[in-house]
Amino acid sequence: IIGKMDLFEISTVIPGIFDITHIRNDGAAYNLFSQMPMLLIVMPAVVMLAGLVYIGDTHRTNHPLLLTAIAMVIGGGLGNLMDRISKGYVVDYFDIHIIPVFNVADIFICIGCGLLFIYLIFIDGKQHGNS
């Protein structure tokens, strides 16, 4: 995106529905915490480190869905964190007009959170309900 498009340039894919739009996101979702750049570096790094430690300690005993969910959140978080550290912002580009512009790392984070939710409700919840 950076090499092919100018900042704020829009390339229409499906008119009125989906564009590729080059933007810089200084904050988190909805540009939250844009005035707190160190928080946006330290907090995700701590959460990802905790996830890695958890996976390392329990990977043989945990359900594959839980491990996949955590790995996806960590992978997406790492992608955004690398942008934030190297550039000072995250590059976003998928522009579905009804939600804020996002990137591939955001997709991984959202899918990972969705899988975590499914795991907690349908797998972990049933295990605890049967005990």
C-alpha positions as CSV (number, residue, x, y, z in Angstrom):
1,I,0.0,0.0,0.0
2,I,2.7,2.4,1.0
3,G,4.7,1.8,-2.2
4,K,1.8,1.9,-4.6
5,M,-0.6,4.5,-3.2
6,D,-0.4,8.0,-1.9
7,L,-1.7,8.7,1.6
8,F,-5.5,9.1,1.5
9,E,-5.6,7.8,-2.1
10,I,-8.7,5.7,-2.8
11,S,-9.0,2.8,-5.3
12,T,-12.6,1.7,-5.7
13,V,-13.2,-2.1,-5.8
14,I,-17.0,-2.2,-5.4
15,P,-18.5,1.3,-5.9
16,G,-20.2,2.5,-2.7
17,I,-19.3,-0.6,-0.8
18,F,-15.6,-1.4,-0.7
19,D,-12.5,0.6,-1.5
20,I,-8.8,0.3,-0.9
21,T,-7.9,3.5,1.0
22,H,-4.4,4.3,2.3
23,I,-4.7,5.8,5.7
24,R,-2.5,6.1,8.8
25,N,-4.0,5.1,12.2
26,D,-2.2,6.8,15.1
27,G,-4.5,5.2,17.6
28,A,-6.3,1.9,18.3
29,A,-9.8,1.1,17.1
30,Y,-11.7,4.2,16.1
31,N,-8.4,6.1,16.6
32,L,-8.7,5.7,20.4
33,F,-5.7,6.6,22.5
34,S,-4.0,8.4,19.6
35,Q,-2.4,10.8,22.1
36,M,-0.9,7.9,24.1
37,P,1.6,6.2,21.7
38,M,3.6,4.4,24.4
39,L,0.5,2.8,25.8
40,L,-0.3,1.5,22.3
41,I,3.2,-0.1,22.2
42,V,3.6,-1.4,25.8
43,M,0.0,-2.7,26.4
44,P,-0.2,-4.9,23.3
45,A,3.4,-6.1,23.9
46,V,2.5,-7.2,27.4
47,V,-0.7,-9.0,26.3
48,M,1.2,-10.8,23.5
49,L,4.0,-11.8,25.8
50,A,1.4,-13.2,28.3
51,G,-0.3,-15.1,25.4
52,L,3.1,-16.6,24.4
53,V,3.9,-17.6,27.9
54,Y,0.5,-19.2,28.3
55,I,0.8,-21.1,25.0
56,G,4.3,-22.2,26.0
57,D,3.2,-23.5,29.4
58,T,0.0,-25.2,28.3
59,H,0.3,-26.1,24.6
60,R,0.1,-29.8,25.3
61,T,-3.0,-29.7,27.5
62,N,-5.1,-27.0,25.8
63,H,-7.7,-27.4,23.1
64,P,-6.4,-26.6,19.6
65,L,-9.1,-24.0,19.1
66,L,-7.9,-22.0,22.1
67,L,-4.3,-22.2,20.9
68,T,-5.3,-21.1,17.4
69,A,-7.3,-18.2,18.8
70,I,-4.5,-17.0,21.0
71,A,-2.0,-17.4,18.1
72,M,-4.1,-15.4,15.8
73,V,-4.5,-12.5,18.2
74,I,-0.8,-12.5,18.9
75,G,0.1,-12.7,15.2
76,G,-2.3,-9.8,14.3
77,G,-1.1,-7.8,17.3
78,L,2.5,-8.4,16.3
79,G,1.8,-7.1,12.7
80,N,0.2,-3.9,14.0
81,L,2.9,-3.5,16.7
82,M,5.7,-3.7,14.1
83,D,4.0,-0.9,12.1
84,R,3.6,1.2,15.2
85,I,7.2,0.8,16.3
86,S,8.8,1.3,12.9
87,K,6.5,4.0,11.5
88,G,4.7,5.5,14.5
89,Y,1.3,4.5,13.1
90,V,-0.5,1.5,11.7
91,V,-1.2,1.4,7.9
92,D,-4.9,0.6,7.3
93,Y,-6.4,0.1,3.8
94,F,-9.5,-2.1,3.7
95,D,-12.4,0.3,3.5
96,I,-15.8,-1.3,3.9
97,H,-17.9,1.8,4.1
98,I,-20.0,0.8,7.2
99,I,-16.9,0.2,9.5
100,P,-13.6,1.9,10.1
101,V,-10.7,1.2,7.7
102,F,-8.7,-1.8,8.8
103,N,-5.8,-4.1,7.7
104,V,-4.9,-7.9,7.6
105,A,-3.5,-7.8,11.1
106,D,-6.9,-6.5,12.4
107,I,-8.6,-9.4,10.6
108,F,-6.4,-11.9,12.5
109,I,-7.1,-10.1,15.8
110,C,-10.9,-10.1,15.2
111,I,-11.0,-13.8,14.0
112,G,-8.8,-14.8,16.9
113,C,-11.2,-13.0,19.4
114,G,-14.2,-14.6,17.7
115,L,-12.6,-18.1,18.0
116,L,-11.7,-17.3,21.7
117,F,-15.4,-16.4,22.3
118,I,-16.5,-19.7,20.6
119,Y,-14.1,-21.6,22.7
120,L,-15.1,-20.0,26.0
121,I,-18.9,-20.5,25.3
122,F,-19.1,-23.8,23.6
123,I,-16.1,-25.8,24.8
124,D,-14.8,-24.4,28.0
125,G,-18.3,-23.5,29.2
126,K,-19.5,-27.1,28.6
127,Q,-16.4,-28.6,30.4
128,H,-17.1,-26.4,33.4
129,G,-20.8,-27.1,33.3
130,N,-20.2,-30.9,33.3
131,S,-17.8,-30.9,36.2
